[in-house]
Structures are given as structure tokens and as C-alpha cells.
């Protein structure tokens, strides 16, 4: 997974945010993002506990993916979503939208998922 602390593009994504929001964003980004072969993009894992999501939340998630997630989501073998082509400039807006939906868990890719 990537590291928001070491990645200047990720640090810039949350510039101006309050310290609690910035800390939450950094923790989420450090655990839920991976580098991409295109430096202007990043891959994001969205954790779905037990692979479960309600229809309304799924529709709103689909809107987020279309607006900020590169318009593509993949279901991973661990039943989470992977957004493989997120433009880095959209990362903070994607995070805010995921947080509003309760999908910005900072534990994607950890043993506790």
C-alpha cells in the first residue's frame, strides 16, 4: 500500500483540511491505496465488511466511482472493491464521499479485514 506521509501528491490532496480530517485521510490513504504505473493515478481499496452493501449505498458508491474513481470498480477476491484507476487529483473528494457513506475504513489490506 502507498504512504500518504511519504507521497507529496497525497499530502497535497488533503491540504487545508482540519488536523483530525487530515490525520484520518492519511491513515486511510496509507492503508487503502497502492501505487499505479501511471504516476497521475492511484489504486484504492474500499473495504466492504463481509462483502455486504445495501442497494442505496451501492448506488451512491457507483456515483462516486463515476465522478472521482476513474469510472471503474473491480470486486476483489476478498469481497472488497478496488478502484484501479483513480486520478490522484480526485483522491480527497473520493475519500470525503466514501466517509459520508461509511466506506472510508482505514483497515483495507490489513489482517483484521
Order of alpha helices (4+ residues) and beta strands (2+ residues): alpha-alpha-beta-beta-alpha-beta-beta-alpha
